[in-house]
Amino acid sequence: MADRIRVPGPGPGPGTDGIGITKPLQLAHLLPKPVVFVMAGGGAHGCVQWGLLQALYETDIRPDALIGTSAGALTCAVVAEDPISAISRLTYVWSQLDLDVLVGDSWLAMITAATKRKDSIADSAAERDAIEAILAARDFSDLALPMAAVATDLATGEATAFDAGPLVPALLASSAIPGVLPPVTIDGRRYVDGLASANLPAKLAVDRGAGSIIVLGTGSRTRGPAATSAPKVVARVNAILNASQRQGQLISAAGEVPVLLLPTPTNMGAALDFRETLSAASASYELGRNFLFDLPQIAGKRKLTRGIYSRTEDIGGDVELEKLAIDVPRFEALDNRSTTEVRV
């Protein structure tokens, strides 16, 4: 049985102060304020952010504000409501969260009901119950930290960041997967999942005044053979569009502020498959922690300047993005305005 258990080992040396005594890794001085945590959407892949937050909480970095889409918006709300207990609370959230909690019915029952419903397979009653069970806050003003939930205006296709008023409808709108969950009406306008407009709302964070950004993604899947069935073709097209949108958001934000792109697993399952949440979170924690302990090699005591700071392998295969890369040991520094080498 023991060979099936994999637990990340103790933290690397830089955070150690004496035998058996540790202190948070000092990184906050590297980041211009305000520091904004940006959390992507991704359904069950949101568990990746739980692991990344565990790694971040072993440093002295804390968010001044948060912005997220879909599953990322819910994680933002948990952190913003009570930053001190957030990690513990997310442990209990992800140990219980599954598709039944979010949609309430079996897939067969949902498909049957869909014949009677015009705009979605399921209704949002179960998701509303889940959100209200997870959060005590009912209004953005109840939160301890500023946060925004990103949804897509169904009429215009534009990303909308909700940061005031009722909290639960904003979270429902941010995660209203088109065709699966119904659009949410807020102030007379209908909204769907933010994945359609800004699944990784890095540019919105800059527009809202971020001094530096820490990106908590949701991992990726290894691409298989070209899709042939209609559902798989649609899923592949959505993945391609999402990747393009993600890179556009990152490049735009990095032209203004430093962007820390935390590493994430590349072997994730389906977005609505909750069976591997614990192992994905564990892998994310280890990846994120190792990245953060290596980060001081880039700047020493200097504040980071605008650009993307990421593991080389996390940059992705986009041609334009690769043209902006500057090779440095273990990291890439990217800047879409000027390319200034970062020496390690």
NORHUNOR-V913869 format. One record per pair of residues at least 6 apart in sequence whose ideal C-beta (glycine too) atoms are under 6 Angstrom apart, sorted by sequence separation. I is the first residue (numbers start at 1). J is the second residue. D is the distance in Angstrom with one decimal. If there is no record, write none. Layout:
i={I:I}
j={J:J}
d={D:D}
This chain:
i={16:17:137:198:227:253:315:15:79:114:153:176:183:184:269:325:326:68:78:162:176:205:150:151:183:227:325:333:15:39:66:324:78:110:150:173:202:78:110:172:66:148:149:326:66:178:328:148:169:265:326:329:176:177:328:169:176:315:173:175:265:103:174:264:312:149:104:149:151:310:103:140:151:140:150:263:309:46:102:149:37:49:262:307:308:139:140:307:35:41:43:139:263:307:35:36:37:38:39:41:42:46:101:138:154:306:34:41:57:137:34:41:27:28:40:28:39:54:298:25:26:27:53:24:24:39:154:294:39:131:154:159:159:50:131:151:152:213:93:152:151:161:199:50:150:152:213:298:152:212:219:200:203:212:213:214:215:216:219:220:258:47:202:206:210:217:221:261:297:124:150:202:258:263:200:203:219:257:259:260:261:203:206:256:150:202:206:263:254:81:254:81:124:77:124:250:121:122:120:81:120:80:119:80:80:76:247:247:73:254:65:66:67:69:255:254:255:251:74:73:73:70:69:70:70:70:69:70:69:69:67:67:41:41:40:40:38:52:38:49:36:48:48:46:45:99:36:45:38:42:98:34:35:36:37:38:39:40:33:40:32:32:31:94:52:48:45:45:43:44:43:44:44:47:51:55:50:54:48:52:47:51:55:59:47:51:55:48:52:55:30:32:30:30:8:14:12}
j={22:23:143:204:233:259:321:22:86:121:160:183:190:191:276:332:333:76:86:170:184:213:159:160:192:236:334:342:25:49:76:334:89:121:161:184:213:90:122:184:79:161:162:339:80:192:342:163:184:280:341:344:192:193:344:186:193:332:191:193:283:122:194:284:332:170:126:171:173:332:126:163:174:164:174:287:333:71:127:174:63:75:288:333:334:166:167:334:63:69:71:167:291:335:64:65:66:67:68:70:71:75:130:167:183:335:64:71:87:167:65:72:59:60:72:61:72:87:331:59:60:61:87:59:60:75:190:330:76:168:192:197:198:90:171:191:192:253:134:194:194:204:242:94:194:196:257:342:197:257:264:246:249:258:259:260:261:262:265:266:304:94:249:253:257:264:268:308:344:172:198:250:306:311:249:252:268:306:308:309:310:253:256:306:201:253:257:314:307:135:308:137:181:135:182:308:180:181:181:143:182:143:182:145:147:147:318:321:149:334:146:147:148:150:336:336:337:336:171:171:174:174:174:175:193:194:194:195:199:201:201:205:195:199:199:200:202:216:205:216:205:218:219:218:218:272:210:219:213:218:274:211:212:213:214:215:216:217:211:218:211:212:212:277:262:264:268:271:271:272:272:273:274:277:281:285:281:285:280:284:280:284:288:292:281:285:289:284:288:292:299:303:303:304:286:293:293}
d={5.7:4.9:5.5:5.9:4.6:5.4:5.9:5.4:4.3:4.6:5.4:5.7:4.2:5.3:5.7:5.0:5.5:3.9:5.3:3.7:5.4:5.4:5.5:5.5:5.1:4.5:5.9:4.1:4.4:5.5:4.0:4.7:5.7:4.8:5.3:3.8:5.9:5.8:4.9:4.9:6.0:4.1:4.9:5.7:5.5:5.0:5.5:4.1:5.7:5.8:5.4:5.0:4.7:5.1:5.3:5.6:5.2:5.5:3.9:5.8:4.7:4.4:5.1:5.9:5.1:4.4:3.1:5.5:3.9:5.4:5.5:5.8:4.6:5.1:5.9:4.3:6.0:3.1:5.1:4.3:4.3:4.9:5.0:5.0:4.0:5.9:5.5:5.2:5.8:4.1:5.8:5.6:5.2:3.9:5.2:5.0:4.6:5.7:3.5:2.9:5.6:6.0:5.1:5.9:5.5:5.8:3.6:5.4:5.7:5.5:5.9:5.3:4.7:4.6:5.1:5.2:3.0:5.8:5.8:4.3:5.5:5.4:5.9:5.4:4.5:5.4:4.4:5.7:5.4:5.5:5.4:3.8:3.8:4.7:5.5:4.0:5.2:5.8:5.8:5.6:5.0:5.5:5.6:5.5:3.8:4.2:5.9:5.5:4.1:5.2:4.2:4.7:5.1:4.5:4.8:4.6:4.8:6.0:4.5:5.1:3.8:5.0:4.3:4.9:5.8:4.7:5.2:5.6:4.6:5.4:5.3:5.6:5.9:4.9:5.0:4.5:4.1:5.5:4.8:5.2:3.9:5.4:4.8:6.0:4.7:3.8:5.9:5.1:5.2:6.0:4.5:5.0:5.4:5.8:5.9:5.9:5.2:5.9:5.4:5.4:4.2:4.2:5.2:4.2:4.0:4.8:5.0:5.6:3.8:5.9:4.2:4.3:4.4:4.4:4.5:5.8:5.0:4.7:5.9:5.6:4.3:5.4:5.9:4.4:5.4:5.8:3.6:5.9:5.3:5.7:5.3:5.1:4.9:4.8:5.5:4.3:5.3:4.8:5.1:4.5:4.6:5.0:4.7:5.9:3.7:5.7:4.0:5.2:5.4:2.9:4.3:5.1:5.4:5.4:5.3:5.1:4.8:4.9:4.8:5.0:3.8:4.9:4.2:5.1:5.1:5.2:5.3:6.0:3.7:5.9:5.2:5.6:4.5:3.9:3.8:5.3:4.7:4.7:5.7:5.2:5.1:3.1:3.4:5.7:4.6:3.7:4.0:4.4:4.4:5.8:5.4:5.7:5.8:5.2:4.4:5.5:4.5}
